Amino acid sequence: MNWRDLNKVLPTLDEDTVRRMLEDERKGEQRTTVLVRLHQRYTILRAARERSEILGDAMFPEVMALT
């Protein structure tokens, strides 16, 4: 997959797919820019999942807007 195609499809992929792509790139071509981009996307997805797990059903207080 070339750089343009990667950046087009990457936002639509889930965490597991991005992780597998990262592992495949590490075993295959080992293109530095592709590895960095895949890792960036993977860490964003992982952080979102972990944050959701940590916060769970936490209730946040309502904040009144200052007008």
PDB file of N, CA, C, O and CB in Angstrom:
ATOM      1  N   MET A   1       0.861  -1.177   0.000  1.00  0.00           N
ATOM      2  CA  MET A   1       0.000   0.000   0.000  1.00  0.00           C
ATOM      3  C   MET A   1       0.904   1.237   0.000  1.00  0.00           C
ATOM      4  O   MET A   1       1.866   1.317   0.764  1.00  0.00           O
ATOM      5  CB  MET A   1      -0.978   0.000   1.241  1.00  0.00           C
ATOM      6  N   ASN A   2       0.582   2.184  -0.859  1.00  0.00           N
ATOM      7  CA  ASN A   2       1.402   3.389  -0.895  1.00  0.00           C
ATOM      8  C   ASN A   2       0.929   4.397   0.154  1.00  0.00           C
ATOM      9  O   ASN A   2      -0.100   4.202   0.801  1.00  0.00           O
ATOM     10  CB  ASN A   2       1.365   4.020  -2.296  1.00  0.00           C
ATOM     11  N   TRP A   3       1.697   5.475   0.308  1.00  0.00           N
ATOM     12  CA  TRP A   3       1.454   6.466   1.354  1.00  0.00           C
ATOM     13  C   TRP A   3       0.069   7.100   1.212  1.00  0.00           C
ATOM     14  O   TRP A   3      -0.646   7.252   2.203  1.00  0.00           O
ATOM     15  CB  TRP A   3       2.533   7.551   1.315  1.00  0.00           C
ATOM     16  N   ARG A   4      -0.306   7.463   0.010  1.00  0.00           N
ATOM     17  CA  ARG A   4      -1.591   8.125  -0.225  1.00  0.00           C
ATOM     18  C   ARG A   4      -2.755   7.206   0.125  1.00  0.00           C
ATOM     19  O   ARG A   4      -3.710   7.629   0.777  1.00  0.00           O
ATOM     20  CB  ARG A   4      -1.701   8.577  -1.685  1.00  0.00           C
ATOM     21  N   ASP A   5      -2.678   5.954  -0.307  1.00  0.00           N
ATOM     22  CA  ASP A   5      -3.743   4.988   0.005  1.00  0.00           C
ATOM     23  C   ASP A   5      -3.812   4.713   1.506  1.00  0.00           C
ATOM     24  O   ASP A   5      -4.898   4.579   2.069  1.00  0.00           O
ATOM     25  CB  ASP A   5      -3.516   3.671  -0.761  1.00  0.00           C
ATOM     26  N   LEU A   6      -2.656   4.629   2.143  1.00  0.00           N
ATOM     27  CA  LEU A   6      -2.615   4.389   3.585  1.00  0.00           C
ATOM     28  C   LEU A   6      -3.346   5.500   4.332  1.00  0.00           C
ATOM     29  O   LEU A   6      -4.190   5.229   5.186  1.00  0.00           O
ATOM     30  CB  LEU A   6      -1.157   4.284   4.077  1.00  0.00           C
ATOM     31  N   ASN A   7      -3.028   6.730   4.013  1.00  0.00           N
ATOM     32  CA  ASN A   7      -3.651   7.852   4.713  1.00  0.00           C
ATOM     33  C   ASN A   7      -5.129   7.998   4.390  1.00  0.00           C
ATOM     34  O   ASN A   7      -5.876   8.576   5.181  1.00  0.00           O
ATOM     35  CB  ASN A   7      -2.935   9.129   4.372  1.00  0.00           C
ATOM     36  N   LYS A   8      -5.563   7.493   3.256  1.00  0.00           N
ATOM     37  CA  LYS A   8      -6.973   7.546   2.892  1.00  0.00           C
ATOM     38  C   LYS A   8      -7.784   6.532   3.701  1.00  0.00           C
ATOM     39  O   LYS A   8      -8.893   6.835   4.141  1.00  0.00           O
ATOM     40  CB  LYS A   8      -7.145   7.288   1.390  1.00  0.00           C
ATOM     41  N   VAL A   9      -7.237   5.334   3.896  1.00  0.00           N
ATOM     42  CA  VAL A   9      -7.987   4.251   4.536  1.00  0.00           C
ATOM     43  C   VAL A   9      -7.777   4.207   6.058  1.00  0.00           C
ATOM     44  O   VAL A   9      -8.631   3.687   6.777  1.00  0.00           O
ATOM     45  CB  VAL A   9      -7.581   2.916   3.924  1.00  0.00           C
ATOM     46  N   LEU A  10      -6.679   4.732   6.546  1.00  0.00           N
ATOM     47  CA  LEU A  10      -6.326   4.611   7.960  1.00  0.00           C
ATOM     48  C   LEU A  10      -7.409   5.097   8.928  1.00  0.00           C
ATOM     49  O   LEU A  10      -7.647   4.424   9.932  1.00  0.00           O
ATOM     50  CB  LEU A  10      -5.071   5.371   8.216  1.00  0.00           C
ATOM     51  N   PRO A  11      -8.070   6.217   8.682  1.00  0.00           N
ATOM     52  CA  PRO A  11      -9.099   6.667   9.631  1.00  0.00           C
ATOM     53  C   PRO A  11     -10.309   5.732   9.750  1.00  0.00           C
ATOM     54  O   PRO A  11     -11.081   5.841  10.703  1.00  0.00           O
ATOM     55  CB  PRO A  11      -9.578   8.026   9.227  1.00  0.00           C
ATOM     56  N   THR A  12     -10.475   4.829   8.806  1.00  0.00           N
ATOM     57  CA  THR A  12     -11.641   3.946   8.832  1.00  0.00           C
ATOM     58  C   THR A  12     -11.363   2.613   9.519  1.00  0.00           C
ATOM     59  O   THR A  12     -12.282   1.821   9.728  1.00  0.00           O
ATOM     60  CB  THR A  12     -12.120   3.693   7.426  1.00  0.00           C
ATOM     61  N   LEU A  13     -10.101   2.358   9.872  1.00  0.00           N
ATOM     62  CA  LEU A  13      -9.712   1.054  10.407  1.00  0.00           C
ATOM     63  C   LEU A  13      -9.812   1.003  11.924  1.00  0.00           C
ATOM     64  O   LEU A  13      -9.640   2.018  12.599  1.00  0.00           O
ATOM     65  CB  LEU A  13      -8.299   0.715   9.977  1.00  0.00           C
ATOM     66  N   ASP A  14     -10.091  -0.188  12.459  1.00  0.00           N
ATOM     67  CA  ASP A  14     -10.165  -0.358  13.908  1.00  0.00           C
ATOM     68  C   ASP A  14      -8.774  -0.681  14.484  1.00  0.00           C
ATOM     69  O   ASP A  14      -7.811  -0.900  13.749  1.00  0.00           O
ATOM     70  CB  ASP A  14     -11.174  -1.480  14.267  1.00  0.00           C
ATOM     71  N   GLU A  15      -8.708  -0.701  15.796  1.00  0.00           N
ATOM     72  CA  GLU A  15      -7.441  -0.893  16.503  1.00  0.00           C
ATOM     73  C   GLU A  15      -6.745  -2.196  16.120  1.00  0.00           C
ATOM     74  O   GLU A  15      -5.540  -2.196  15.873  1.00  0.00           O
ATOM     75  CB  GLU A  15      -7.678  -0.867  17.995  1.00  0.00           C
ATOM     76  N   ASP A  16      -7.470  -3.288  16.066  1.00  0.00           N
ATOM     77  CA  ASP A  16      -6.862  -4.578  15.737  1.00  0.00           C
ATOM     78  C   ASP A  16      -6.293  -4.603  14.326  1.00  0.00           C
ATOM     79  O   ASP A  16      -5.217  -5.156  14.100  1.00  0.00           O
ATOM     80  CB  ASP A  16      -7.880  -5.689  15.893  1.00  0.00           C
ATOM     81  N   THR A  17      -6.996  -4.018  13.389  1.00  0.00           N
ATOM     82  CA  THR A  17      -6.526  -3.993  12.006  1.00  0.00           C
ATOM     83  C   THR A  17      -5.248  -3.171  11.890  1.00  0.00           C
ATOM     84  O   THR A  17      -4.307  -3.577  11.208  1.00  0.00           O
ATOM     85  CB  THR A  17      -7.610  -3.426  11.076  1.00  0.00           C
ATOM     86  N   VAL A  18      -5.212  -2.026  12.549  1.00  0.00           N
ATOM     87  CA  VAL A  18      -4.026  -1.176  12.510  1.00  0.00           C
ATOM     88  C   VAL A  18      -2.842  -1.896  13.178  1.00  0.00           C
ATOM     89  O   VAL A  18      -1.713  -1.818  12.694  1.00  0.00           O
ATOM     90  CB  VAL A  18      -4.306   0.185  13.210  1.00  0.00           C
ATOM     91  N   ARG A  19      -3.102  -2.582  14.269  1.00  0.00           N
ATOM     92  CA  ARG A  19      -2.037  -3.333  14.947  1.00  0.00           C
ATOM     93  C   ARG A  19      -1.476  -4.417  14.029  1.00  0.00           C
ATOM     94  O   ARG A  19      -0.262  -4.601  13.955  1.00  0.00           O
ATOM     95  CB  ARG A  19      -2.564  -3.965  16.256  1.00  0.00           C
ATOM     96  N   ARG A  20      -2.359  -5.137  13.328  1.00  0.00           N
ATOM     97  CA  ARG A  20      -1.904  -6.175  12.397  1.00  0.00           C
ATOM     98  C   ARG A  20      -1.106  -5.575  11.243  1.00  0.00           C
ATOM     99  O   ARG A  20      -0.102  -6.141  10.813  1.00  0.00           O
ATOM    100  CB  ARG A  20      -3.100  -6.963  11.849  1.00  0.00           C
ATOM    101  N   MET A  21      -1.556  -4.434  10.750  1.00  0.00           N
ATOM    102  CA  MET A  21      -0.815  -3.768   9.680  1.00  0.00           C
ATOM    103  C   MET A  21       0.565  -3.339  10.161  1.00  0.00           C
ATOM    104  O   MET A  21       1.545  -3.439   9.423  1.00  0.00           O
ATOM    105  CB  MET A  21      -1.594  -2.553   9.161  1.00  0.00           C
ATOM    106  N   LEU A  22       0.639  -2.864  11.392  1.00  0.00           N
ATOM    107  CA  LEU A  22       1.921  -2.469  11.977  1.00  0.00           C
ATOM    108  C   LEU A  22       2.848  -3.671  12.094  1.00  0.00           C
ATOM    109  O   LEU A  22       4.025  -3.583  11.744  1.00  0.00           O
ATOM    110  CB  LEU A  22       1.711  -1.823  13.357  1.00  0.00           C
ATOM    111  N   GLU A  23       2.337  -4.772  12.575  1.00  0.00           N
ATOM    112  CA  GLU A  23       3.136  -5.994  12.687  1.00  0.00           C
ATOM    113  C   GLU A  23       3.588  -6.491  11.319  1.00  0.00           C
ATOM    114  O   GLU A  23       4.733  -6.915  11.161  1.00  0.00           O
ATOM    115  CB  GLU A  23       2.338  -7.086  13.401  1.00  0.00           C
ATOM    116  N   ASP A  24       2.696  -6.440  10.326  1.00  0.00           N
ATOM    117  CA  ASP A  24       3.054  -6.879   8.972  1.00  0.00           C
ATOM    118  C   ASP A  24       4.151  -5.996   8.379  1.00  0.00           C
ATOM    119  O   ASP A  24       5.071  -6.492   7.730  1.00  0.00           O
ATOM    120  CB  ASP A  24       1.816  -6.863   8.059  1.00  0.00           C
ATOM    121  N   GLU A  25       4.048  -4.699   8.604  1.00  0.00           N
ATOM    122  CA  GLU A  25       5.067  -3.780   8.081  1.00  0.00           C
ATOM    123  C   GLU A  25       6.414  -4.031   8.751  1.00  0.00           C
ATOM    124  O   GLU A  25       7.455  -3.947   8.100  1.00  0.00           O
ATOM    125  CB  GLU A  25       4.635  -2.315   8.292  1.00  0.00           C
ATOM    126  N   ARG A  26       6.399  -4.338  10.042  1.00  0.00           N
ATOM    127  CA  ARG A  26       7.650  -4.636  10.756  1.00  0.00           C
ATOM    128  C   ARG A  26       8.313  -5.907  10.228  1.00  0.00           C
ATOM    129  O   ARG A  26       9.540  -6.008  10.200  1.00  0.00           O
ATOM    130  CB  ARG A  26       7.381  -4.780  12.257  1.00  0.00           C
ATOM    131  N   LYS A  27       7.497  -6.875   9.810  1.00  0.00           N
ATOM    132  CA  LYS A  27       8.027  -8.130   9.273  1.00  0.00           C
ATOM    133  C   LYS A  27       8.381  -8.010   7.796  1.00  0.00           C
ATOM    134  O   LYS A  27       9.203  -8.770   7.283  1.00  0.00           O
ATOM    135  CB  LYS A  27       7.020  -9.253   9.472  1.00  0.00           C
ATOM    136  N   GLY A  28       7.757  -7.052   7.115  1.00  0.00           N
ATOM    137  CA  GLY A  28       7.913  -6.933   5.671  1.00  0.00           C
ATOM    138  C   GLY A  28       8.877  -5.836   5.267  1.00  0.00           C
ATOM    139  O   GLY A  28      10.080  -5.920   5.510  1.00  0.00           O
ATOM    140  N   GLU A  29       8.326  -4.809   4.646  1.00  0.00           N
ATOM    141  CA  GLU A  29       9.151  -3.767   4.035  1.00  0.00           C
ATOM    142  C   GLU A  29       9.901  -2.882   5.027  1.00  0.00           C
ATOM    143  O   GLU A  29      10.971  -2.369   4.700  1.00  0.00           O
ATOM    144  CB  GLU A  29       8.296  -2.909   3.182  1.00  0.00           C
ATOM    145  N   GLN A  30       9.373  -2.697   6.210  1.00  0.00           N
ATOM    146  CA  GLN A  30      10.000  -1.910   7.273  1.00  0.00           C
ATOM    147  C   GLN A  30      10.262  -0.460   6.858  1.00  0.00           C
ATOM    148  O   GLN A  30      11.323   0.098   7.140  1.00  0.00           O
ATOM    149  CB  GLN A  30      11.304  -2.561   7.691  1.00  0.00           C
ATOM    150  N   ARG A  31       9.280   0.137   6.185  1.00  0.00           N
ATOM    151  CA  ARG A  31       9.394   1.540   5.793  1.00  0.00           C
ATOM    152  C   ARG A  31       9.183   2.406   7.030  1.00  0.00           C
ATOM    153  O   ARG A  31       8.133   2.341   7.669  1.00  0.00           O
ATOM    154  CB  ARG A  31       8.364   1.904   4.670  1.00  0.00           C
ATOM    155  N   THR A  32      10.167   3.204   7.358  1.00  0.00           N
ATOM    156  CA  THR A  32      10.153   3.993   8.588  1.00  0.00           C
ATOM    157  C   THR A  32       8.943   4.916   8.664  1.00  0.00           C
ATOM    158  O   THR A  32       8.275   4.976   9.696  1.00  0.00           O
ATOM    159  CB  THR A  32      11.425   4.807   8.697  1.00  0.00           C
ATOM    160  N   THR A  33       8.659   5.629   7.594  1.00  0.00           N
ATOM    161  CA  THR A  33       7.533   6.573   7.640  1.00  0.00           C
ATOM    162  C   THR A  33       6.205   5.858   7.814  1.00  0.00           C
ATOM    163  O   THR A  33       5.318   6.358   8.507  1.00  0.00           O
ATOM    164  CB  THR A  33       7.498   7.419   6.373  1.00  0.00           C
ATOM    165  N   VAL A  34       6.057   4.706   7.198  1.00  0.00           N
ATOM    166  CA  VAL A  34       4.821   3.928   7.337  1.00  0.00           C
ATOM    167  C   VAL A  34       4.710   3.378   8.752  1.00  0.00           C
ATOM    168  O   VAL A  34       3.626   3.402   9.336  1.00  0.00           O
ATOM    169  CB  VAL A  34       4.775   2.774   6.305  1.00  0.00           C
ATOM    170  N   LEU A  35       5.805   2.884   9.312  1.00  0.00           N
ATOM    171  CA  LEU A  35       5.792   2.379  10.690  1.00  0.00           C
ATOM    172  C   LEU A  35       5.399   3.480  11.667  1.00  0.00           C
ATOM    173  O   LEU A  35       4.597   3.252  12.572  1.00  0.00           O
ATOM    174  CB  LEU A  35       7.168   1.805  11.069  1.00  0.00           C
ATOM    175  N   VAL A  36       5.957   4.663  11.487  1.00  0.00           N
ATOM    176  CA  VAL A  36       5.633   5.782  12.384  1.00  0.00           C
ATOM    177  C   VAL A  36       4.162   6.154  12.253  1.00  0.00           C
ATOM    178  O   VAL A  36       3.487   6.361  13.262  1.00  0.00           O
ATOM    179  CB  VAL A  36       6.524   7.010  12.076  1.00  0.00           C
ATOM    180  N   ARG A  37       3.655   6.243  11.029  1.00  0.00           N
ATOM    181  CA  ARG A  37       2.255   6.624  10.820  1.00  0.00           C
ATOM    182  C   ARG A  37       1.299   5.592  11.402  1.00  0.00           C
ATOM    183  O   ARG A  37       0.314   5.951  12.047  1.00  0.00           O
ATOM    184  CB  ARG A  37       1.972   6.807   9.332  1.00  0.00           C
ATOM    185  N   LEU A  38       1.585   4.311  11.179  1.00  0.00           N
ATOM    186  CA  LEU A  38       0.744   3.256  11.747  1.00  0.00           C
ATOM    187  C   LEU A  38       0.786   3.293  13.266  1.00  0.00           C
ATOM    188  O   LEU A  38      -0.241   3.116  13.922  1.00  0.00           O
ATOM    189  CB  LEU A  38       1.190   1.877  11.240  1.00  0.00           C
ATOM    190  N   HIS A  39       1.962   3.519  13.827  1.00  0.00           N
ATOM    191  CA  HIS A  39       2.080   3.577  15.285  1.00  0.00           C
ATOM    192  C   HIS A  39       1.316   4.768  15.845  1.00  0.00           C
ATOM    193  O   HIS A  39       0.674   4.659  16.889  1.00  0.00           O
ATOM    194  CB  HIS A  39       3.554   3.655  15.703  1.00  0.00           C
ATOM    195  N   GLN A  40       1.381   5.905  15.156  1.00  0.00           N
ATOM    196  CA  GLN A  40       0.627   7.083  15.598  1.00  0.00           C
ATOM    197  C   GLN A  40      -0.865   6.770  15.677  1.00  0.00           C
ATOM    198  O   GLN A  40      -1.527   7.063  16.673  1.00  0.00           O
ATOM    199  CB  GLN A  40       0.871   8.271  14.645  1.00  0.00           C
ATOM    200  N   ARG A  41      -1.372   6.174  14.613  1.00  0.00           N
ATOM    201  CA  ARG A  41      -2.809   5.863  14.577  1.00  0.00           C
ATOM    202  C   ARG A  41      -3.172   4.811  15.621  1.00  0.00           C
ATOM    203  O   ARG A  41      -4.206   4.914  16.281  1.00  0.00           O
ATOM    204  CB  ARG A  41      -3.218   5.372  13.177  1.00  0.00           C
ATOM    205  N   TYR A  42      -2.320   3.803  15.767  1.00  0.00           N
ATOM    206  CA  TYR A  42      -2.560   2.747  16.746  1.00  0.00           C
ATOM    207  C   TYR A  42      -2.626   3.320  18.161  1.00  0.00           C
ATOM    208  O   TYR A  42      -3.513   2.955  18.933  1.00  0.00           O
ATOM    209  CB  TYR A  42      -1.462   1.676  16.658  1.00  0.00           C
ATOM    210  N   THR A  43      -1.709   4.203  18.506  1.00  0.00           N
ATOM    211  CA  THR A  43      -1.701   4.750  19.865  1.00  0.00           C
ATOM    212  C   THR A  43      -2.917   5.643  20.116  1.00  0.00           C
ATOM    213  O   THR A  43      -3.416   5.701  21.240  1.00  0.00           O
ATOM    214  CB  THR A  43      -0.412   5.543  20.109  1.00  0.00           C
ATOM    215  N   ILE A  44      -3.396   6.333  19.091  1.00  0.00           N
ATOM    216  CA  ILE A  44      -4.613   7.144  19.250  1.00  0.00           C
ATOM    217  C   ILE A  44      -5.804   6.241  19.544  1.00  0.00           C
ATOM    218  O   ILE A  44      -6.586   6.509  20.456  1.00  0.00           O
ATOM    219  CB  ILE A  44      -4.882   7.993  17.978  1.00  0.00           C
ATOM    220  N   LEU A  45      -5.935   5.176  18.770  1.00  0.00           N
ATOM    221  CA  LEU A  45      -7.052   4.251  18.974  1.00  0.00           C
ATOM    222  C   LEU A  45      -6.957   3.540  20.321  1.00  0.00           C
ATOM    223  O   LEU A  45      -7.959   3.378  21.016  1.00  0.00           O
ATOM    224  CB  LEU A  45      -7.096   3.222  17.849  1.00  0.00           C
ATOM    225  N   ARG A  46      -5.760   3.123  20.680  1.00  0.00           N
ATOM    226  CA  ARG A  46      -5.567   2.433  21.954  1.00  0.00           C
ATOM    227  C   ARG A  46      -5.881   3.360  23.124  1.00  0.00           C
ATOM    228  O   ARG A  46      -6.544   2.955  24.080  1.00  0.00           O
ATOM    229  CB  ARG A  46      -4.129   1.905  22.068  1.00  0.00           C
ATOM    230  N   ALA A  47      -5.408   4.599  23.051  1.00  0.00           N
ATOM    231  CA  ALA A  47      -5.663   5.556  24.129  1.00  0.00           C
ATOM    232  C   ALA A  47      -7.155   5.822  24.286  1.00  0.00           C
ATOM    233  O   ALA A  47      -7.647   5.929  25.409  1.00  0.00           O
ATOM    234  CB  ALA A  47      -4.921   6.870  23.864  1.00  0.00           C
ATOM    235  N   ALA A  48      -7.879   5.929  23.181  1.00  0.00           N
ATOM    236  CA  ALA A  48      -9.327   6.154  23.255  1.00  0.00           C
ATOM    237  C   ALA A  48     -10.020   4.976  23.925  1.00  0.00           C
ATOM    238  O   ALA A  48     -10.912   5.161  24.753  1.00  0.00           O
ATOM    239  CB  ALA A  48      -9.913   6.383  21.850  1.00  0.00           C
ATOM    240  N   ARG A  49      -9.605   3.764  23.563  1.00  0.00           N
ATOM    241  CA  ARG A  49     -10.204   2.566  24.177  1.00  0.00           C
ATOM    242  C   ARG A  49      -9.881   2.511  25.675  1.00  0.00           C
ATOM    243  O   ARG A  49     -10.763   2.269  26.500  1.00  0.00           O
ATOM    244  CB  ARG A  49      -9.692   1.277  23.470  1.00  0.00           C
ATOM    245  N   GLU A  50      -8.614   2.737  26.012  1.00  0.00           N
ATOM    246  CA  GLU A  50      -8.214   2.675  27.420  1.00  0.00           C
ATOM    247  C   GLU A  50      -8.914   3.751  28.240  1.00  0.00           C
ATOM    248  O   GLU A  50      -9.327   3.499  29.373  1.00  0.00           O
ATOM    249  CB  GLU A  50      -6.697   2.824  27.551  1.00  0.00           C
ATOM    250  N   ARG A  51      -9.050   4.939  27.680  1.00  0.00           N
ATOM    251  CA  ARG A  51      -9.733   6.022  28.391  1.00  0.00           C
ATOM    252  C   ARG A  51     -11.177   5.649  28.657  1.00  0.00           C
ATOM    253  O   ARG A  51     -11.702   5.905  29.741  1.00  0.00           O
ATOM    254  CB  ARG A  51      -9.662   7.331  27.590  1.00  0.00           C
ATOM    255  N   SER A  52     -11.815   5.050  27.679  1.00  0.00           N
ATOM    256  CA  SER A  52     -13.201   4.615  27.845  1.00  0.00           C
ATOM    257  C   SER A  52     -13.309   3.549  28.930  1.00  0.00           C
ATOM    258  O   SER A  52     -14.246   3.564  29.728  1.00  0.00           O
ATOM    259  CB  SER A  52     -13.758   4.077  26.518  1.00  0.00           C
ATOM    260  N   GLU A  53     -12.352   2.626  28.960  1.00  0.00           N
ATOM    261  CA  GLU A  53     -12.349   1.573  29.975  1.00  0.00           C
ATOM    262  C   GLU A  53     -12.113   2.147  31.366  1.00  0.00           C
ATOM    263  O   GLU A  53     -12.746   1.715  32.329  1.00  0.00           O
ATOM    264  CB  GLU A  53     -11.281   0.527  29.654  1.00  0.00           C
ATOM    265  N   ILE A  54     -11.216   3.107  31.478  1.00  0.00           N
ATOM    266  CA  ILE A  54     -10.888   3.701  32.777  1.00  0.00           C
ATOM    267  C   ILE A  54     -12.063   4.521  33.304  1.00  0.00           C
ATOM    268  O   ILE A  54     -12.427   4.427  34.476  1.00  0.00           O
ATOM    269  CB  ILE A  54      -9.629   4.585  32.668  1.00  0.00           C
ATOM    270  N   LEU A  55     -12.643   5.318  32.424  1.00  0.00           N
ATOM    271  CA  LEU A  55     -13.739   6.183  32.861  1.00  0.00           C
ATOM    272  C   LEU A  55     -15.025   5.408  33.071  1.00  0.00           C
ATOM    273  O   LEU A  55     -15.834   5.753  33.933  1.00  0.00           O
ATOM    274  CB  LEU A  55     -13.969   7.285  31.853  1.00  0.00           C
ATOM    275  N   GLY A  56     -15.211   4.360  32.280  1.00  0.00           N
ATOM    276  CA  GLY A  56     -16.390   3.520  32.446  1.00  0.00           C
ATOM    277  C   GLY A  56     -17.673   4.319  32.501  1.00  0.00           C
ATOM    278  O   GLY A  56     -17.999   5.065  31.578  1.00  0.00           O
ATOM    279  N   ASP A  57     -18.387   4.158  33.582  1.00  0.00           N
ATOM    280  CA  ASP A  57     -19.665   4.837  33.762  1.00  0.00           C
ATOM    281  C   ASP A  57     -19.540   6.065  34.654  1.00  0.00           C
ATOM    282  O   ASP A  57     -20.512   6.474  35.289  1.00  0.00           O
ATOM    283  CB  ASP A  57     -20.684   3.881  34.346  1.00  0.00           C
ATOM    284  N   ALA A  58     -18.360   6.650  34.704  1.00  0.00           N
ATOM    285  CA  ALA A  58     -18.143   7.824  35.560  1.00  0.00           C
ATOM    286  C   ALA A  58     -19.090   8.949  35.169  1.00  0.00           C
ATOM    287  O   ALA A  58     -19.311   9.219  33.988  1.00  0.00           O
ATOM    288  CB  ALA A  58     -16.679   8.306  35.467  1.00  0.00           C
ATOM    289  N   MET A  59     -19.627   9.580  36.162  1.00  0.00           N
ATOM    290  CA  MET A  59     -20.529  10.704  35.934  1.00  0.00           C
ATOM    291  C   MET A  59     -19.736  11.990  36.081  1.00  0.00           C
ATOM    292  O   MET A  59     -18.980  12.156  37.038  1.00  0.00           O
ATOM    293  CB  MET A  59     -21.738  10.676  36.920  1.00  0.00           C
ATOM    294  N   PHE A  60     -19.907  12.883  35.148  1.00  0.00           N
ATOM    295  CA  PHE A  60     -19.222  14.154  35.202  1.00  0.00           C
ATOM    296  C   PHE A  60     -20.232  15.243  35.557  1.00  0.00           C
ATOM    297  O   PHE A  60     -21.363  15.232  35.070  1.00  0.00           O
ATOM    298  CB  PHE A  60     -18.515  14.460  33.858  1.00  0.00           C
ATOM    299  N   PRO A  61     -19.821  16.174  36.400  1.00  0.00           N
ATOM    300  CA  PRO A  61     -20.749  17.232  36.787  1.00  0.00           C
ATOM    301  C   PRO A  61     -21.052  18.138  35.577  1.00  0.00           C
ATOM    302  O   PRO A  61     -20.210  18.344  34.703  1.00  0.00           O
ATOM    303  CB  PRO A  61     -20.161  18.067  37.964  1.00  0.00           C
ATOM    304  N   GLU A  62     -22.258  18.656  35.560  1.00  0.00           N
ATOM    305  CA  GLU A  62     -22.622  19.582  34.498  1.00  0.00           C
ATOM    306  C   GLU A  62     -21.936  20.914  34.762  1.00  0.00           C
ATOM    307  O   GLU A  62     -21.846  21.369  35.903  1.00  0.00           O
ATOM    308  CB  GLU A  62     -24.167  19.756  34.405  1.00  0.00           C
ATOM    309  N   VAL A  63     -21.471  21.509  33.726  1.00  0.00           N
ATOM    310  CA  VAL A  63     -20.792  22.780  33.837  1.00  0.00           C
ATOM    311  C   VAL A  63     -21.650  23.829  33.155  1.00  0.00           C
ATOM    312  O   VAL A  63     -22.090  23.671  32.016  1.00  0.00           O
ATOM    313  CB  VAL A  63     -19.368  22.721  33.217  1.00  0.00           C
ATOM    314  N   MET A  64     -21.869  24.896  33.890  1.00  0.00           N
ATOM    315  CA  MET A  64     -22.683  25.972  33.324  1.00  0.00           C
ATOM    316  C   MET A  64     -21.768  26.878  32.516  1.00  0.00           C
ATOM    317  O   MET A  64     -20.673  27.224  32.961  1.00  0.00           O
ATOM    318  CB  MET A  64     -23.433  26.779  34.444  1.00  0.00           C
ATOM    319  N   ALA A  65     -22.212  27.251  31.352  1.00  0.00           N
ATOM    320  CA  ALA A  65     -21.436  28.126  30.509  1.00  0.00           C
ATOM    321  C   ALA A  65     -21.475  29.542  31.067  1.00  0.00           C
ATOM    322  O   ALA A  65     -22.505  29.991  31.568  1.00  0.00           O
ATOM    323  CB  ALA A  65     -21.953  28.091  29.068  1.00  0.00           C
ATOM    324  N   LEU A  66     -20.367  30.229  30.979  1.00  0.00           N
ATOM    325  CA  LEU A  66     -20.310  31.619  31.404  1.00  0.00           C
ATOM    326  C   LEU A  66     -20.808  32.484  30.247  1.00  0.00           C
ATOM    327  O   LEU A  66     -20.283  32.420  29.135  1.00  0.00           O
ATOM    328  CB  LEU A  66     -18.857  32.026  31.838  1.00  0.00           C
ATOM    329  N   THR A  67     -21.806  33.275  30.525  1.00  0.00           N
ATOM    330  CA  THR A  67     -22.326  34.145  29.462  1.00  0.00           C
ATOM    331  C   THR A  67     -22.310  35.572  29.884  1.00  0.00           C
ATOM    332  O   THR A  67     -22.711  36.447  29.117  1.00  0.00           O
ATOM    333  CB  THR A  67     -23.729  33.751  29.071  1.00  0.00           C
TER     334      THR A  67
END
